[in-house]
Amino acid sequence: MRVRRGTAGGVVAGLLALLLVPAPAAVAETTEDPGGGSLVMVLDSSGSMAEPVGGGEDSGRTRMAAARDAVGTVVDGLPDGYPTGLRVYGADRTSGCTDTRLAKPVAPLDRAGLKAAVAALTPRGDTPIGLSLRKAAEDLPEPAPGAITTRTILLISDGEDTCGTPQPCEVAAELARQGIGLRIDTVGFQVKGKAREQLECVAEAGNGRYYDAPDADALARQLQRAARLSADGYRLRGTRVEGTPARDGAPKIAPGQYLDTIGPGERRYYAVDLDSASTANFAATAVPQPGAAVDTVDKLATSLVWVSGVGDEGNCATKTEIFHQDEGAVPLTSAVSRIPTETRYSTCDKAGRYWLAVERESKPESDAARWPLELVFGREEPLPAGAVPAQSQPEYGAGGPKAPLPTGDPKDVRGGTGFNDAEELGPGVWRDRLLPAQTLWYKVPLGWGQQLRYDVDFANEPTVRGPGSPAMSYGGTEVYTPARHPVGTGTGVFTSQTTYTGHPASLRMGTVPVAWTNRYEADPNVIPVHTPGGHYIAVTLGADAAGLARNPEIAVVLRIAVLGEEKAGPEHHARATAPAKPDESTTRADTGGTGGAGWTGTTAVAVGGGALVLLAGVLIALGRARRRAGTDGRNA
């Protein structure tokens, strides 16, 4: 990666520039989950699968023939090497409640082998769903030590369990309690009544989602969706750590990235030591299974806690984020900062021991599984003594809803699964495809003085019309700073969610310009936008779109603009950087996700045989009438 930096433009008479030294973010050694995970399909091969699908072009085809085609489509669309296996039931005997076997062990994807295994099946027996689920959980490989991965059981059935013991819903709930990251999705092929209710129950108890497939085409697309969500799950990264339910014994964390888990109703503590001058950024991202049951007001809260000499606990900063919808779970990030006040008057300005507290609250009917929790702690060094930063930029100005955006034919791109593998984009028009319940991630570099402005267009797609089809779903977006702080809705300038019915729908979003002194503003949408680097865009399609859209994915177009001249540093009157050469990378050094300073400085100029040290010298007092000295969103 090449880093673009401005070159020195010379010495201006009577003005001494500032020498600003970038402060590297200290990152704890991390381990990365390569996306890992695994999938075992559990395919119904009972006698009812020999019945005809019926209707239209499918007239005369058996359900098993449709299932063979659908499984073939699924394996063709999975990533190379993704661990995948196949278990079947009802395929070997005309009756019997132990008739379940592993037809293809879970191993790096063998497309031909999986297709051959399905082609060899002859439907004939009973439907021991409960036993097959229990065996399927044993088929999935255990995660590597310290890893948190998604292990998916994908059940495809055209009827309910005929054996009674063990009960499928009870098995699903039992399996969900045993480990983190286990997900059971179910696809009901031409089912209704009690059979559908049972499959819905299994999915809900198993932290997964039910997909209805009334015909062969629906079976193929629903299988694709479920399998792809498993393979494209959020790539977690971090060093394992275990928070405590109280401050006593809480693990001490240094700047870096960490992985933990959190259950409903839990509060987790982590100890941190802070100096009296640096800004400290903390972000917690909960990663539930995509589409798992959540309530609109289920929340994730972060707090930075201090304790007085007599043991009283107080908050330096606190922030709560909710899902804002009840269609299904998506990654949820809450973030707080300790920003020393300009006058150093606050209790939270002092050096010493603090605690990061992360809390999850859920409704009783919401997903009860433990969620992976990705934590980031970053530190920003203060400006050098005497440095005068540029004034804050709390207004959207030219970056508002009427800002001109790029036009033209979109270029195809593939978004990442989360913060850690977000696809880096520059200004332009980009096209991607999105699954129901999926969130895709992108990263756009911004420099000092620049702001992000983008539109998200959800495509016109053919829809499913029939009994039980949802009338609408939603599309959503959020933008995050390099320290992973959500910027929000921009005080009403933008909105983060829109209704999606299959017809075109659009969202507008953006940030204010990046300025050092934004951290002292009162607006929560302005405060976080105070360091340059990769700003993250997340785009989500609601889970109910699985019953709405006819195609497995829907198209989405991003129109991205980076507005304003990039400045060489955060100081007042910092010059604009020279435009990048045509063959020069526009990639900027960013914070690496840990909230480091991430800015480049004015260059020292060598004169004669020695170096001219540039001392602090710009003596201009800055201020805004709306800016409050020391405002940092605290209630200490």
Backbone torsions as a table, in degrees:
resi	resn	phi	psi	omega
1	MET	NA	127.8	175.8
2	ARG	-96.2	143.6	-177.7
3	VAL	-107.2	127.8	178.9
4	ARG	-88.1	125.6	177.7
5	ARG	-130.4	151.1	175.8
6	GLY	-75.9	149.1	176.2
7	THR	-97.0	154.0	-177.3
8	ALA	-66.0	135.4	-178.2
9	GLY	-96.8	5.0	-178.9
10	GLY	112.7	177.5	-178.2
11	VAL	-102.5	122.1	178.5
12	VAL	-84.4	130.0	-176.9
13	ALA	-56.6	132.6	174.9
14	GLY	78.4	3.0	-177.0
15	LEU	-130.7	123.4	176.5
16	LEU	-97.9	127.6	-179.8
17	ALA	-79.0	166.7	177.4
18	LEU	-93.8	139.6	172.6
19	LEU	-96.8	108.0	-174.9
20	LEU	-107.9	117.9	-176.3
21	VAL	-97.9	121.8	179.2
22	PRO	-59.1	140.2	178.3
23	ALA	-101.4	108.7	-178.2
24	PRO	-67.2	143.1	178.3
25	ALA	-78.9	128.1	177.0
26	ALA	-78.0	121.6	-176.2
27	VAL	-118.0	125.7	176.4
28	ALA	-66.6	150.7	178.6
29	GLU	-58.2	131.7	-175.9
30	THR	-122.1	157.5	172.2
31	THR	-115.2	144.3	-174.9
32	GLU	-115.3	132.7	171.5
33	ASP	-85.2	115.6	-175.4
34	PRO	-70.3	13.5	-178.3
35	GLY	104.4	-27.7	169.4
36	GLY	27.7	-133.4	179.9
37	GLY	72.9	173.1	-179.3
38	SER	-161.4	163.3	-175.1
39	LEU	-138.8	132.7	168.9
40	VAL	-125.6	122.9	175.5
41	MET	-86.7	134.7	177.2
42	VAL	-113.0	108.8	-170.1
43	LEU	-107.6	127.4	175.5
44	ASP	-67.6	121.3	174.6
45	SER	-126.8	31.6	178.9
46	SER	-74.3	174.2	-174.2
47	GLY	-58.3	-32.3	-177.5
48	SER	-66.8	-19.6	179.0
49	MET	-72.8	-7.3	175.5
50	ALA	-85.6	-7.4	-179.2
51	GLU	-75.2	155.6	-179.7
52	PRO	-71.9	148.6	175.9
53	VAL	-66.8	-46.9	176.9
54	GLY	80.9	148.9	173.4
55	GLY	89.0	125.5	171.2
56	GLY	56.5	-135.9	-176.2
57	GLU	-66.6	-20.4	-177.9
58	ASP	-85.4	-2.7	-178.0
59	SER	-56.6	126.6	179.5
60	GLY	96.5	-22.5	177.9
61	ARG	-80.0	143.9	175.8
62	THR	-83.7	161.3	176.3
63	ARG	-62.0	-36.0	179.4
64	MET	-66.0	-37.7	177.8
65	ALA	-62.8	-40.8	177.3
66	ALA	-64.9	-38.7	179.6
67	ALA	-66.2	-37.8	177.8
68	ARG	-60.6	-47.0	179.8
69	ASP	-62.2	-41.7	-177.7
70	ALA	-65.9	-43.5	178.8
71	VAL	-63.8	-38.8	176.7
72	GLY	-60.3	-41.3	177.4
73	THR	-63.9	-39.0	-179.7
74	VAL	-63.1	-51.4	-174.8
75	VAL	-67.8	-29.3	175.8
76	ASP	-65.9	-29.1	-176.7
77	GLY	-92.5	-8.0	179.6
78	LEU	-77.1	153.4	179.2
79	PRO	-65.1	147.1	176.7
80	ASP	-55.2	133.7	174.5
81	GLY	83.1	-3.7	-177.1
82	TYR	-67.5	125.6	-176.1
83	PRO	-61.0	117.0	-174.8
84	THR	-140.5	139.0	177.6
85	GLY	-138.0	176.3	-178.0
86	LEU	-139.2	125.7	171.5
87	ARG	-116.2	142.8	-180.0
88	VAL	-128.9	155.3	172.8
89	TYR	-136.9	150.7	-179.2
90	GLY	76.5	16.7	-173.5
91	ALA	-100.6	-13.6	-169.8
92	ASP	-113.2	-22.6	-178.4
93	ARG	-135.8	154.6	-179.9
94	THR	-72.3	-19.1	175.9
95	SER	-157.1	158.2	179.0
96	GLY	135.6	135.0	-176.1
97	CYS	-95.5	11.0	172.2
98	THR	-114.4	11.8	-176.2
99	ASP	-80.7	78.6	175.2
100	THR	-145.1	138.5	-179.9
101	ARG	-150.0	157.3	176.5
102	LEU	-86.4	105.0	-177.3
103	ALA	-78.8	-27.8	-180.0
104	LYS	-149.0	111.0	-177.9
105	PRO	-60.4	153.4	177.8
106	VAL	-68.8	117.5	-176.1
107	ALA	-156.6	168.6	175.7
108	PRO	-48.0	137.1	-168.2
109	LEU	-47.4	122.8	175.8
110	ASP	-118.9	90.2	-173.8
111	ARG	-61.6	-48.2	-178.2
112	ALA	-63.5	-40.7	-179.2
113	GLY	-65.2	-40.2	178.9
114	LEU	-67.3	-41.3	178.5
115	LYS	-64.5	-39.7	179.9
116	ALA	-66.3	-38.0	179.8
117	ALA	-64.2	-39.6	179.0
118	VAL	-71.4	-38.6	-179.0
119	ALA	-62.8	-26.6	-176.6
120	ALA	-83.5	-3.9	-175.0
121	LEU	-80.4	141.2	172.6
122	THR	-126.2	112.0	-177.6
123	PRO	-66.5	132.9	-177.5
124	ARG	-156.2	-21.7	-165.1
125	GLY	-111.7	-152.2	-178.3
126	ASP	-86.7	-171.3	-172.6
127	THR	-128.5	74.3	179.7
128	PRO	-83.4	74.4	-174.6
129	ILE	-67.5	-46.4	-176.8
130	GLY	-56.8	-50.0	179.3
131	LEU	-62.7	-40.8	-178.5
132	SER	-63.7	-38.2	176.9
133	LEU	-63.2	-43.6	-179.7
134	ARG	-62.5	-42.7	178.7
135	LYS	-67.4	-37.6	-179.3
136	ALA	-62.5	-37.1	177.2
137	ALA	-62.0	-34.7	177.3
138	GLU	-73.3	-25.6	178.9
139	ASP	-68.6	-29.6	-175.8
140	LEU	-75.9	134.0	179.8
141	PRO	-68.3	146.0	176.2
142	GLU	-70.1	144.5	177.4
143	PRO	-63.0	154.6	175.0
144	ALA	-62.3	153.0	179.7
145	PRO	-52.9	128.2	178.6
146	GLY	85.7	-11.2	-177.5
147	ALA	-87.7	149.3	173.9
148	ILE	-121.7	109.6	-176.0
149	THR	-129.2	165.0	176.7
150	THR	-94.7	123.7	175.2
151	ARG	-114.9	121.4	-169.8
152	THR	-115.7	131.7	167.2
153	ILE	-104.4	123.0	-179.7
154	LEU	-113.4	104.3	-176.5
155	LEU	-94.0	126.1	177.3
156	ILE	-117.4	116.9	-175.0
157	SER	-142.4	149.7	175.2
158	ASP	-109.3	13.6	179.6
159	GLY	-167.3	-178.9	-178.5
160	GLU	-91.5	166.1	177.0
161	ASP	-58.7	134.2	179.8
162	THR	-106.7	4.5	-174.7
163	CYS	-104.5	-30.1	175.1
164	GLY	86.6	-37.5	-178.8
165	THR	-131.6	128.2	-6.0
166	PRO	-76.6	154.3	-179.6
167	GLN	-69.3	128.4	-176.3
168	PRO	-56.0	-44.3	-178.9
169	CYS	-63.9	-39.0	179.0
170	GLU	-66.3	-39.4	177.5
171	VAL	-63.5	-44.4	-179.2
172	ALA	-60.5	-44.0	179.3
173	ALA	-65.5	-39.8	178.4
174	GLU	-61.9	-45.1	-179.8
175	LEU	-66.1	-38.7	-179.0
176	ALA	-63.6	-31.6	-179.8
177	ARG	-77.5	-19.0	-171.5
178	GLN	-79.2	-26.5	-175.2
179	GLY	-157.6	167.2	179.9
180	ILE	-91.9	138.8	173.4
181	GLY	89.5	2.1	176.8
182	LEU	-85.8	131.9	-175.9
183	ARG	-133.3	135.3	176.4
184	ILE	-119.7	110.1	172.9
185	ASP	-99.1	147.0	178.5
186	THR	-127.4	143.8	175.6
187	VAL	-123.1	118.3	178.4
188	GLY	-94.9	113.9	-176.4
189	PHE	-96.2	106.7	-180.0
190	GLN	55.3	49.0	179.1
191	VAL	-111.9	159.1	173.6
192	LYS	-159.4	175.3	177.7
193	GLY	62.0	-136.4	-175.3
194	LYS	-63.8	-33.3	179.9
195	ALA	-63.9	-45.0	178.1
196	ARG	-65.2	-43.4	-179.9
197	GLU	-58.1	-40.0	-179.8
198	GLN	-67.0	-42.5	179.2
199	LEU	-67.3	-36.4	174.6
200	GLU	-63.5	-40.5	179.2
201	CYS	-63.8	-42.9	179.4
202	VAL	-61.0	-45.0	-179.7
203	ALA	-64.1	-44.8	-179.0
204	GLU	-64.1	-45.0	179.8
205	ALA	-67.9	-26.8	-176.7
206	GLY	-96.3	20.2	177.0
207	ASN	64.2	20.6	-176.1
208	GLY	-117.8	-151.2	-175.4
209	ARG	-142.7	144.2	176.2
210	TYR	-91.8	135.9	177.0
211	TYR	-120.3	126.9	-179.0
212	ASP	-93.9	133.0	-178.5
213	ALA	-129.1	91.3	-179.0
214	PRO	-75.7	-14.1	-179.9
215	ASP	-147.9	179.2	-175.2
216	ALA	-65.4	-40.6	178.6
217	ASP	-61.8	-43.5	178.9
218	ALA	-63.2	-38.1	178.7
219	LEU	-59.9	-44.8	-178.4
220	ALA	-63.2	-46.1	-176.2
221	ARG	-72.1	-35.5	-179.8
222	GLN	-69.9	-37.4	175.2
223	LEU	-63.5	-42.6	178.2
224	GLN	-59.2	-45.1	-178.3
225	ARG	-61.2	-49.7	-177.1
226	ALA	-63.0	-44.1	-178.7
227	ALA	-66.4	-41.5	-179.0
228	ARG	-67.4	-37.0	176.3
229	LEU	-61.3	-35.8	176.9
230	SER	-66.3	-46.5	-175.8
231	ALA	-73.0	-29.2	-175.1
232	ASP	-102.5	28.6	-178.7
233	GLY	-67.2	159.7	-179.1
234	TYR	-52.1	125.3	177.9
235	ARG	-83.0	106.4	-179.1
236	LEU	-80.3	150.8	178.8
237	ARG	-147.7	138.0	176.4
238	GLY	152.0	167.4	175.2
239	THR	-87.6	132.0	-177.6
240	ARG	-66.2	138.2	178.8
241	VAL	-147.9	152.8	-179.5
242	GLU	-124.4	105.8	177.4
243	GLY	-66.8	162.9	-177.6
244	THR	-113.9	156.6	-179.5
245	PRO	-74.8	-9.3	176.8
246	ALA	-140.1	169.2	-177.3
247	ARG	-64.9	-37.1	-178.2
248	ASP	-60.2	125.8	178.5
249	GLY	80.9	4.7	-179.6
250	ALA	-62.3	138.8	-179.9
251	PRO	-67.9	141.7	177.1
252	LYS	-86.2	130.1	178.1
253	ILE	-117.9	142.7	175.3
254	ALA	-101.0	171.3	176.1
255	PRO	-52.9	128.8	-177.8
256	GLY	161.4	-162.3	-175.2
257	GLN	-128.0	136.8	-170.3
258	TYR	-137.5	159.2	176.8
259	LEU	-124.8	134.1	174.4
260	ASP	-143.7	-172.8	173.1
261	THR	-133.1	159.2	-179.8
262	ILE	-146.1	137.0	179.1
263	GLY	-104.2	169.0	179.9
264	PRO	-62.6	135.4	179.3
265	GLY	81.4	1.8	-177.2
266	GLU	-90.5	152.4	171.6
267	ARG	-127.3	126.4	-175.7
268	ARG	-116.8	135.2	-178.4
269	TYR	-112.4	145.4	176.0
270	TYR	-140.1	131.9	-177.8
271	ALA	-86.9	139.7	178.1
272	VAL	-137.4	143.8	175.1
273	ASP	-107.6	125.3	-177.2
274	LEU	-118.5	146.4	172.4
275	ASP	-85.8	-174.2	-174.4
276	SER	-95.7	-0.3	-172.0
277	ALA	-124.0	-28.4	-173.7
278	SER	-81.4	150.6	169.4
279	THR	-83.2	132.7	178.7
280	ALA	-114.5	128.4	-179.7
281	ASN	-113.6	135.9	179.9
282	PHE	-131.3	134.8	176.5
283	ALA	-138.0	138.9	176.6
284	ALA	-124.8	125.3	178.4
285	THR	-115.6	115.0	174.1
286	ALA	-87.0	136.6	-175.2
287	VAL	-124.0	79.9	174.4
288	PRO	-70.9	167.5	175.2
289	GLN	-65.3	134.7	-177.7
290	PRO	-56.1	127.9	177.0
291	GLY	83.0	-1.6	177.8
292	ALA	-61.5	156.8	-173.3
293	ALA	-65.7	125.6	174.4
294	VAL	-140.7	159.9	173.9
295	ASP	-102.1	156.8	-179.0
296	THR	-52.3	-39.4	-173.5
297	VAL	-102.7	10.3	169.8
298	ASP	-57.0	138.3	-169.0
299	LYS	-135.8	158.5	170.7
300	LEU	-126.1	125.0	-176.8
301	ALA	-122.7	141.2	173.7
302	THR	-121.1	144.7	177.9
303	SER	-142.7	145.3	169.6
304	LEU	-105.4	119.0	-168.2
305	VAL	-108.3	137.7	170.4
306	TRP	-119.3	159.3	-179.5
307	VAL	-129.9	131.2	-179.9
308	SER	-75.6	173.0	-179.4
309	GLY	-63.0	-22.0	179.6
310	VAL	-101.5	10.2	173.9
311	GLY	92.7	4.2	177.0
312	ASP	-73.1	139.4	-177.8
313	GLU	-103.8	136.6	176.5
314	GLY	-138.7	165.3	-179.5
315	ASN	-105.0	127.6	170.1
316	CYS	-78.2	-35.1	178.8
317	ALA	-159.2	147.9	177.3
318	THR	-148.7	145.4	-179.5
319	LYS	-148.6	136.5	179.6
320	THR	-121.2	134.1	175.5
321	GLU	-121.0	141.3	178.0
322	ILE	-123.4	169.7	-175.8
323	PHE	-77.3	-27.7	-179.8
324	HIS	65.0	11.6	176.9
325	GLN	-164.5	159.3	-177.2
326	ASP	-122.2	21.5	179.2
327	GLU	-76.7	-31.3	-178.5
328	GLY	163.6	157.5	-172.4
329	ALA	-70.9	148.1	172.3
330	VAL	-138.8	165.9	175.8
331	PRO	-57.0	139.7	-176.6
332	LEU	-130.1	125.3	-175.2
333	THR	-119.9	130.0	173.1
334	SER	-121.9	141.0	-174.5
335	ALA	-144.8	147.1	176.3
336	VAL	-137.9	162.3	177.6
337	SER	-134.2	148.4	164.6
338	ARG	-102.3	107.0	-179.8
339	ILE	-110.7	109.9	179.8
340	PRO	-56.7	136.0	179.0
341	THR	-68.6	156.2	-179.0
342	GLU	-63.7	-31.5	-178.1
343	THR	-97.5	-2.3	178.9
344	ARG	55.4	47.7	-177.0
345	TYR	-99.8	-16.5	-168.3
346	SER	-86.1	151.1	173.5
347	THR	-56.5	-35.2	-176.5
348	CYS	-78.5	-1.6	175.3
349	ASP	-80.4	-16.3	-172.0
350	LYS	-73.8	149.0	173.3
351	ALA	-72.6	147.6	176.7
352	GLY	148.7	-164.3	-175.8
353	ARG	-88.6	130.5	173.6
354	TYR	-129.2	175.6	178.5
355	TRP	-134.8	134.3	168.9
356	LEU	-88.6	126.1	177.8
357	ALA	-116.2	132.5	178.5
358	VAL	-123.0	130.0	-174.9
359	GLU	-130.9	139.2	176.9
360	ARG	-119.0	130.7	175.7
361	GLU	-125.6	134.0	-176.8
362	SER	-138.7	151.8	172.4
363	LYS	-71.7	154.8	-177.5
364	PRO	-57.5	-32.3	-177.6
365	GLU	-85.9	-1.4	-179.4
366	SER	-80.6	168.9	179.1
367	ASP	-51.3	125.8	-177.7
368	ALA	-97.7	1.8	-177.5
369	ALA	-71.4	155.4	170.6
370	ARG	-71.8	138.0	-179.5
371	TRP	-105.4	137.8	169.1
372	PRO	-57.4	143.6	-177.8
373	LEU	-129.9	117.1	179.8
374	GLU	-102.4	120.0	-175.6
375	LEU	-110.2	138.8	175.7
376	VAL	-129.0	130.6	175.9
377	PHE	-123.9	118.0	-179.9
378	GLY	-126.3	152.9	-178.4
379	ARG	-128.1	135.3	176.2
380	GLU	-112.3	124.2	177.5
381	GLU	-69.8	148.5	177.4
382	PRO	-69.7	163.1	173.8
383	LEU	-65.5	153.3	177.4
384	PRO	-59.6	153.3	179.4
385	ALA	-56.3	133.5	178.5
386	GLY	88.2	-10.7	179.5
387	ALA	-69.9	138.9	179.6
388	VAL	-113.6	108.4	-178.0
389	PRO	-75.5	159.8	175.2
390	ALA	-65.0	157.4	-178.2
391	GLN	-67.2	161.4	-179.2
392	SER	-67.5	162.5	-177.8
393	GLN	-129.2	72.5	-174.0
394	PRO	-84.1	-4.1	-176.8
395	GLU	-103.2	144.1	177.7
396	TYR	-74.0	-31.6	173.9
397	GLY	50.4	-125.1	-178.2
398	ALA	-66.7	-12.0	179.7
399	GLY	-94.3	19.3	179.6
400	GLY	-80.1	-168.6	-176.0
401	PRO	-58.5	-24.9	-177.6
402	LYS	-93.3	8.1	179.9
403	ALA	-61.7	135.1	177.6
404	PRO	-68.0	135.4	-179.7
405	LEU	-117.6	159.2	-180.0
406	PRO	-60.3	150.9	176.5
407	THR	-127.6	176.3	178.5
408	GLY	112.9	-176.0	-178.6
409	ASP	-70.8	133.9	179.8
410	PRO	-74.8	151.2	173.4
411	LYS	-99.9	139.8	-179.3
412	ASP	-71.8	141.2	-179.1
413	VAL	-149.0	158.7	176.7
414	ARG	-124.2	115.0	-179.8
415	GLY	-67.6	159.6	178.0
416	GLY	-82.2	176.1	-178.6
417	THR	-89.0	-13.7	-177.5
418	GLY	-175.7	-164.3	-179.5
419	PHE	-59.6	-36.2	-168.4
420	ASN	-76.6	-23.4	179.5
421	ASP	-128.6	26.5	178.8
422	ALA	-55.4	137.1	-178.7
423	GLU	-77.7	124.9	-178.5
424	GLU	-79.0	129.2	-179.5
425	LEU	-127.9	153.8	170.9
426	GLY	-111.3	-173.1	177.5
427	PRO	-58.1	141.6	179.4
428	GLY	152.3	-170.5	179.0
429	VAL	-115.6	125.3	-171.9
430	TRP	-129.7	144.6	-178.5
431	ARG	-124.3	136.3	179.2
432	ASP	-139.3	178.5	176.7
433	ARG	-131.7	140.6	-167.7
434	LEU	-127.8	133.8	176.0
435	LEU	-86.7	151.9	170.4
436	PRO	-57.6	137.9	-178.6
437	ALA	74.5	6.5	-177.3
438	GLN	-100.7	147.8	171.6
439	THR	-120.8	128.3	175.8
440	LEU	-109.5	150.0	-170.1
441	TRP	-127.0	140.9	179.9
442	TYR	-136.6	159.7	-178.6
443	LYS	-134.0	128.1	-178.1
444	VAL	-121.3	119.1	180.0
445	PRO	-70.2	135.4	173.6
446	LEU	-126.6	142.1	175.9
447	GLY	-103.9	178.7	175.6
448	TRP	-55.5	132.4	177.6
449	GLY	83.6	-3.7	-178.3
450	GLN	-100.9	154.8	177.2
451	GLN	-133.3	152.8	-179.7
452	LEU	-97.7	136.4	174.7
453	ARG	-140.8	128.8	-178.5
454	TYR	-150.8	156.8	171.5
455	ASP	-116.3	148.9	171.6
456	VAL	-119.9	122.2	179.0
457	ASP	-110.9	119.2	175.5
458	PHE	-91.6	133.7	-164.8
459	ALA	-77.9	161.4	169.9
460	ASN	-75.0	118.8	-176.2
461	GLU	-130.7	146.7	174.3
462	PRO	-64.4	142.5	-175.8
463	THR	-115.1	162.9	176.5
464	VAL	-89.2	128.8	176.7
465	ARG	-117.3	120.9	179.7
466	GLY	174.2	172.5	-179.9
467	PRO	-57.7	131.4	176.9
468	GLY	86.7	-7.5	179.3
469	SER	-71.7	132.0	179.4
470	PRO	-67.3	148.3	-179.0
471	ALA	-80.2	-24.2	-175.6
472	MET	-159.4	163.6	171.0
473	SER	-137.0	-149.0	178.6
474	TYR	-148.8	158.3	168.6
475	GLY	-119.9	144.4	-177.4
476	GLY	-140.6	160.2	174.4
477	THR	-149.9	156.2	174.4
478	GLU	-148.6	149.9	176.2
479	VAL	-119.4	139.0	-176.2
480	TYR	-124.9	148.4	176.3
481	THR	-76.5	173.2	176.8
482	PRO	-57.7	-27.1	177.7
483	ALA	-88.4	9.9	175.4
484	ARG	72.4	24.3	175.2
485	HIS	-83.4	125.3	175.6
486	PRO	-64.4	135.0	179.4
487	VAL	-84.3	-28.3	175.4
488	GLY	89.1	-151.1	-171.5
489	THR	-100.4	7.0	174.3
490	GLY	66.6	44.1	176.9
491	THR	48.7	41.3	177.1
492	GLY	89.1	-7.6	177.5
493	VAL	-68.9	-37.4	-179.0
494	PHE	-125.8	169.1	174.1
495	THR	-131.8	147.8	-172.5
496	SER	-101.0	-0.5	-176.0
497	GLN	-147.7	145.3	177.3
498	THR	-141.2	155.0	176.2
499	THR	-72.8	138.4	176.8
500	TYR	-124.8	123.6	-178.8
501	THR	-119.2	8.6	-172.6
502	GLY	100.6	-19.2	175.2
503	HIS	-88.8	160.0	-177.7
504	PRO	-55.5	138.5	177.9
505	ALA	-144.7	147.4	-174.5
506	SER	-134.0	153.1	173.3
507	LEU	-131.0	145.5	174.0
508	ARG	-115.6	141.5	-179.8
509	MET	-154.5	160.2	178.9
510	GLY	-179.0	-176.7	178.4
511	THR	-128.6	164.1	167.6
512	VAL	-75.8	168.1	177.0
513	PRO	-63.4	147.4	179.8
514	VAL	-72.4	122.2	178.8
515	ALA	-146.1	138.4	-178.1
516	TRP	-55.2	-44.7	-173.1
517	THR	-82.6	2.0	170.8
518	ASN	-57.5	-26.3	-178.0
519	ARG	-63.1	-16.8	-179.5
520	TYR	-101.9	5.4	178.1
521	GLU	-77.8	166.6	-178.9
522	ALA	-89.6	-24.0	-173.5
523	ASP	-76.6	123.6	-179.5
524	PRO	-65.0	-16.2	175.7
525	ASN	-85.7	-9.6	-178.7
526	VAL	-103.6	-42.2	-173.8
527	ILE	-49.5	-46.7	-175.2
528	PRO	-69.9	-19.8	-172.5
529	VAL	-86.0	68.7	-174.6
530	HIS	-129.3	8.7	173.7
531	THR	-140.7	145.1	177.0
532	PRO	-79.2	174.6	178.9
533	GLY	128.3	-165.4	-177.4
534	GLY	-73.3	116.1	174.5
535	HIS	-97.7	133.4	-170.4
536	TYR	-95.4	137.8	172.8
537	ILE	-113.1	126.9	174.9
538	ALA	-114.2	134.2	179.8
539	VAL	-126.3	128.8	-173.9
540	THR	-125.5	143.5	168.8
541	LEU	-113.6	132.4	-177.2
542	GLY	-61.7	151.6	-177.0
543	ALA	-65.7	-30.9	-178.3
544	ASP	-68.1	-12.4	176.0
545	ALA	-63.3	-15.8	177.1
546	ALA	-65.2	-25.8	176.7
547	GLY	-99.6	2.8	-174.5
548	LEU	-110.3	-49.5	-173.8
549	ALA	-84.5	137.7	-179.4
550	ARG	-78.0	-35.1	178.9
551	ASN	-81.6	151.1	179.4
552	PRO	-57.2	-38.6	179.2
553	GLU	-123.3	164.0	171.4
554	ILE	-119.7	151.8	-179.8
555	ALA	-79.2	146.2	176.4
556	VAL	-138.5	137.9	-178.5
557	VAL	-119.8	131.9	175.6
558	LEU	-109.4	130.8	174.1
559	ARG	-113.8	110.9	-169.2
560	ILE	-115.3	131.7	173.9
561	ALA	-127.1	140.4	170.2
562	VAL	-111.3	113.6	-170.8
563	LEU	-104.3	145.3	176.2
564	GLY	94.1	152.8	176.8
565	GLU	-75.4	137.9	175.8
566	GLU	-77.4	131.6	177.7
567	LYS	-94.9	155.0	-176.2
568	ALA	-73.0	-19.5	-179.1
569	GLY	-166.5	-177.3	-175.9
570	PRO	-85.3	-4.0	-172.8
571	GLU	-76.9	159.8	177.1
572	HIS	-61.5	137.6	-179.4
573	HIS	62.3	23.1	174.2
574	ALA	-61.6	137.2	-176.8
575	ARG	-74.1	160.2	174.7
576	ALA	-75.4	143.5	178.7
577	THR	-74.6	154.2	178.0
578	ALA	-68.8	144.4	177.6
579	PRO	-58.8	146.7	178.6
580	ALA	-67.1	144.0	174.4
581	LYS	-67.7	156.1	-175.6
582	PRO	-55.6	-34.0	-177.1
583	ASP	-98.9	10.4	-177.5
584	GLU	-92.1	138.5	177.9
585	SER	-65.3	139.2	176.1
586	THR	-93.7	8.1	179.5
587	THR	-71.6	133.8	-179.2
588	ARG	-108.5	148.2	171.0
589	ALA	-64.8	132.3	177.3
590	ASP	-121.7	-163.3	-171.1
591	THR	-85.3	-3.0	-177.2
592	GLY	64.4	19.5	178.0
593	GLY	83.5	2.1	-176.4
594	THR	-113.7	11.1	171.2
595	GLY	74.8	27.2	177.0
596	GLY	-70.8	175.5	-173.7
597	ALA	-61.8	-46.7	172.1
598	GLY	67.5	20.2	-179.9
599	TRP	-119.6	152.9	178.6
600	THR	-98.5	155.8	-172.1
601	GLY	-113.1	171.0	175.4
602	THR	-69.9	138.9	-173.1
603	THR	-81.6	137.7	172.3
604	ALA	-73.6	141.3	-176.3
605	VAL	-106.7	129.0	177.7
606	ALA	-82.0	133.5	179.9
607	VAL	-126.7	127.1	179.3
608	GLY	60.4	-133.5	-177.6
609	GLY	-93.4	1.1	-176.6
610	GLY	-132.6	171.9	-179.2
611	ALA	-93.8	134.7	174.5
612	LEU	-88.4	112.5	179.9
613	VAL	-81.6	122.8	-177.4
614	LEU	-86.7	114.2	-176.8
615	LEU	-92.0	156.8	177.1
616	ALA	-61.7	135.4	-176.0
617	GLY	-155.6	-9.2	-178.0
618	VAL	-78.6	114.9	-173.0
619	LEU	-108.2	71.0	-179.6
620	ILE	-124.2	124.7	178.2
621	ALA	-85.7	128.6	-177.4
622	LEU	-111.3	154.6	175.8
623	GLY	-178.1	160.8	174.0
624	ARG	-130.5	147.4	-178.4
625	ALA	-62.9	-31.7	-177.0
626	ARG	-85.8	-11.2	-177.5
627	ARG	-82.4	132.6	-179.7
628	ARG	-104.5	127.5	179.7
629	ALA	-60.8	127.0	175.2
630	GLY	81.7	0.7	-179.6
631	THR	-69.4	124.7	178.3
632	ASP	-145.6	21.3	174.5
633	GLY	75.9	19.1	-177.5
634	ARG	-99.2	160.6	173.4
635	ASN	-126.9	26.4	-179.5
636	ALA	-66.8	NA	NA
